[in-house]
Amino acid sequence: MPLKIENIKLAGTKFYGRAKLSPEQRQAIQILAREGYSQRKLAAMFNVSKRLIQSILSPPVRKHSKQYPTEYWTELKRKCRKKKIDLYKNGKIKFNNKLKNK
């Protein structure tokens, strides 16, 4: 039986921790770049690396990546669960008791 904490979704919240810029900020970067701002100035304005600005303006084409080993995903899930538990205990996120009916 899965843990209760597994039903709490962090994606799309300010606690997600993976996205450095919001979609609105990414649009602003593209608009400002079209207006003539340099990549270095944009990086300083948004407090991110120049490489991130480059990848927003011209996204890299990626090859199909090989699968990670099971241990990698196990450890990643443990870290995510621990983060959710800490946020839940501190009262920053709440448990949604509604179950999806399929």
Order of alpha helices (4+ residues) and beta strands (2+ residues): alpha-alpha-alpha-alpha
